[in-house]
Amino acid sequence: MGKIYTTKNLESMQDSRELLKAIKNILEEKKAEDVVVLDVSKHTNIADYFIIATANSSVHAKALLKHLLEELEKRRVRPDHVEGKEESGWILVDLIDIIVHVFLKEWRGYYDLEWLYSNAERLNL
């Protein structure tokens, strides 16, 4: 059986970038809106990257989460944990160095992580 990865044991920065790009693409495949990747490594110690996406409904958020977890499993990447429920308006997938935030639109505006981390570099992947 092959090794199971969290982002903590990826072998290189290139591996992290490839995973970031893969996650962004996975979310966009299922029509997540306004997917943003932030390098927050200089601004917080909880993660190196945030990926922020918007779901257009609770059902959409549930589908995004299910698809993301299935696709990560295919890549042998398992989250450390998942917080929130699709009904809550905010789902967080903690991959240790990467945290994926899936918001309903109103909650994304309310928490406004992009403003909170406005000094973080936006990555174009």
C-alpha positions as CSV (number, residue, x, y, z in Angstrom):
1,M,0.0,0.0,0.0
2,G,1.3,3.4,-0.9
3,K,1.9,6.3,1.4
4,I,-1.0,8.5,2.4
5,Y,-0.1,12.2,2.4
6,T,-1.3,15.3,4.2
7,T,0.4,18.4,3.0
8,K,2.7,18.2,5.9
9,N,4.7,15.4,4.2
10,L,4.7,16.6,0.6
11,E,8.2,16.3,-0.7
12,S,8.7,19.8,-2.2
13,M,7.3,23.3,-2.8
14,Q,6.6,22.1,-6.4
15,D,4.4,19.3,-4.9
16,S,2.5,22.0,-2.9
17,R,2.0,24.2,-5.9
18,E,0.7,21.2,-7.9
19,L,-1.7,20.3,-5.2
20,L,-2.9,23.9,-4.9
21,K,-3.6,23.9,-8.7
22,A,-5.3,20.5,-8.5
23,I,-7.6,21.6,-5.7
24,K,-8.5,24.8,-7.5
25,N,-9.3,22.8,-10.6
26,I,-11.3,20.2,-8.7
27,L,-13.5,23.0,-7.2
28,E,-13.9,24.7,-10.5
29,E,-14.9,21.4,-12.2
30,K,-18.0,21.4,-9.9
31,K,-18.7,25.1,-10.7
32,A,-17.3,26.6,-7.5
33,E,-17.3,30.4,-8.0
34,D,-14.6,32.9,-7.5
35,V,-11.9,30.5,-6.4
36,V,-9.0,32.3,-4.9
37,V,-5.6,31.0,-3.7
38,L,-3.7,33.0,-1.1
39,D,-0.2,32.5,0.2
40,V,-0.8,33.4,3.9
41,S,2.5,31.9,5.1
42,K,3.9,35.3,6.1
43,H,0.6,36.3,7.9
44,T,-0.4,33.4,10.0
45,N,1.1,30.2,11.5
46,I,-2.1,28.1,10.9
47,A,-1.4,27.3,7.3
48,D,0.7,28.3,4.3
49,Y,-2.1,28.6,1.8
50,F,-5.8,29.4,1.9
51,I,-8.1,28.3,-1.0
52,I,-11.4,30.2,-0.8
53,A,-14.4,29.3,-3.0
54,T,-18.1,30.1,-3.1
55,A,-20.9,27.6,-3.4
56,N,-24.3,28.9,-4.7
57,S,-26.4,26.7,-2.3
58,S,-26.1,24.3,0.5
59,V,-26.6,21.4,-1.9
60,H,-23.8,22.8,-4.1
61,A,-21.5,23.1,-1.0
62,K,-22.2,19.5,-0.2
63,A,-21.4,18.4,-3.8
64,L,-18.2,20.4,-3.8
65,L,-17.0,18.9,-0.5
66,K,-17.9,15.3,-1.7
67,H,-16.1,15.8,-5.0
68,L,-13.0,17.4,-3.4
69,L,-12.6,14.6,-0.8
70,E,-13.1,11.9,-3.5
71,E,-10.5,13.5,-5.8
72,L,-8.0,14.1,-2.9
73,E,-8.4,10.4,-1.9
74,K,-7.5,9.4,-5.5
75,R,-4.3,11.4,-5.1
76,R,-3.7,9.7,-1.7
77,V,-4.1,13.0,0.2
78,R,-6.3,12.9,3.3
79,P,-7.4,16.0,5.2
80,D,-6.4,16.3,8.9
81,H,-10.1,17.2,9.5
82,V,-13.2,18.8,8.1
83,E,-15.2,21.4,10.0
84,G,-18.6,22.8,9.4
85,K,-21.6,21.5,7.6
86,E,-22.9,22.5,4.3
87,E,-26.0,24.0,6.0
88,S,-23.7,26.3,8.2
89,G,-22.6,28.4,5.2
90,W,-18.9,27.6,5.8
91,I,-17.0,24.3,5.3
92,L,-13.3,24.1,6.2
93,V,-11.1,21.3,4.9
94,D,-7.8,21.3,6.8
95,L,-4.9,19.7,4.9
96,I,-2.4,21.1,7.4
97,D,-0.4,23.5,5.2
98,I,-3.4,24.2,2.9
99,I,-6.9,25.1,4.3
100,V,-9.8,25.0,1.8
101,H,-12.7,27.3,2.7
102,V,-16.0,26.8,0.9
103,F,-18.5,29.5,1.7
104,L,-22.1,30.3,0.8
105,K,-21.9,33.8,-0.8
106,E,-23.4,35.7,2.2
107,W,-21.0,34.0,4.6
108,R,-18.0,34.6,2.4
109,G,-18.8,38.3,2.4
110,Y,-19.5,38.3,6.2
111,Y,-16.2,36.7,7.1
112,D,-14.3,38.3,4.3
113,L,-11.0,36.4,4.6
114,E,-9.7,38.1,1.5
115,W,-9.9,41.4,3.3
116,L,-8.5,40.0,6.5
117,Y,-5.5,38.6,4.6
118,S,-5.4,41.4,2.0
119,N,-1.6,41.6,2.3
120,A,-1.3,38.0,1.3
121,E,-0.1,37.2,-2.2
122,R,-2.8,36.0,-4.6
123,L,-1.5,33.1,-6.6
124,N,-2.4,32.7,-10.3
125,L,-2.5,29.0,-10.8
